[in-house]
Amino acid sequence: MSIGPKPEGAVTVFVLGLVGLLMCAPLGIVAWIMGNSYMAKCRAMSAEPEGLAVAGRILGIVATCLMILAVVIWIIVGLAVVLSVS
């Protein structure tokens, strides 16, 4: 475990991931991208990533997957309605 400096933004990634999961799914994409960037900076600095950033990145991934699933379900339901009317 390194004690050296760490990149900033761990809390931001976590908050975006949490808000993305609970309220606004597109923010999950932002959290995922920012989390990947944070992890890359940690690797470049040979620093251990903060747990909040890792959790935020995972929340962003979950929020994005749920958003994609919801869109697919809406498309299927929409097609079912259109096909049942004709």
C-alpha positions in Angstrom: 0.0 0.0 0.0 1.5 3.3 -1.0 1.3 6.4 1.1 2.2 8.8 -1.7 -0.1 11.2 -3.4 -3.3 10.0 -5.0 -5.2 11.6 -7.9 -8.2 13.7 -7.0 -11.7 12.9 -7.9 -12.6 9.8 -5.9 -15.5 11.4 -4.2 -16.8 12.8 -7.4 -16.8 9.4 -9.1 -18.6 7.9 -6.1 -21.3 10.7 -6.0 -21.9 10.5 -9.8 -22.1 6.7 -9.6 -24.6 6.8 -6.7 -26.8 9.5 -8.4 -26.6 7.7 -11.6 -27.9 4.5 -10.0 -30.6 6.2 -7.9 -31.9 9.1 -10.1 -30.3 9.8 -13.4 -28.9 6.8 -15.2 -26.8 8.8 -17.8 -24.6 10.0 -15.0 -23.6 6.4 -14.5 -21.9 6.6 -17.9 -20.0 9.7 -16.7 -19.1 7.9 -13.4 -17.8 4.9 -15.4 -15.6 7.0 -17.7 -14.3 9.1 -14.8 -13.6 6.0 -12.8 -11.6 4.5 -15.6 -9.6 7.7 -15.9 -9.0 7.8 -12.1 -7.8 4.2 -12.2 -5.5 4.9 -15.1 -4.0 7.9 -13.1 -3.5 5.7 -10.1 -1.7 3.1 -12.2 0.5 5.8 -13.7 1.3 7.1 -10.2 1.7 3.6 -8.7 -0.9 4.5 -6.1 -3.6 2.4 -4.6 -7.0 3.6 -5.8 -9.4 4.8 -3.1 -12.3 2.6 -2.3 -14.8 5.4 -3.0 -13.6 5.6 -6.6 -13.7 1.9 -7.1 -17.3 1.8 -5.7 -18.4 4.7 -7.8 -17.0 3.1 -10.9 -18.9 -0.1 -10.1 -22.1 1.9 -9.4 -21.6 3.6 -12.8 -21.3 0.3 -14.5 -24.4 -1.1 -12.8 -26.4 2.1 -13.6 -25.3 2.0 -17.3 -26.3 -1.7 -17.6 -29.7 -1.1 -16.0 -30.2 1.9 -18.3 -29.4 -0.3 -21.4 -31.7 -3.0 -20.1 -34.6 -0.5 -19.6 -34.1 0.8 -23.1 -34.2 -2.7 -24.5 -37.4 -3.5 -22.5 -39.0 -0.2 -23.8 -38.2 -1.1 -27.3 -39.6 -4.6 -26.9 -42.8 -3.3 -25.3 -43.2 -0.7 -28.0 -42.8 -3.2 -30.7 -45.3 -5.5 -29.0 -47.8 -2.7 -28.8 -47.3 -1.7 -32.4 -47.6 -5.3 -33.7 -50.7 -6.0 -31.6 -52.5 -3.0 -32.9 -52.0 -3.9 -36.6 
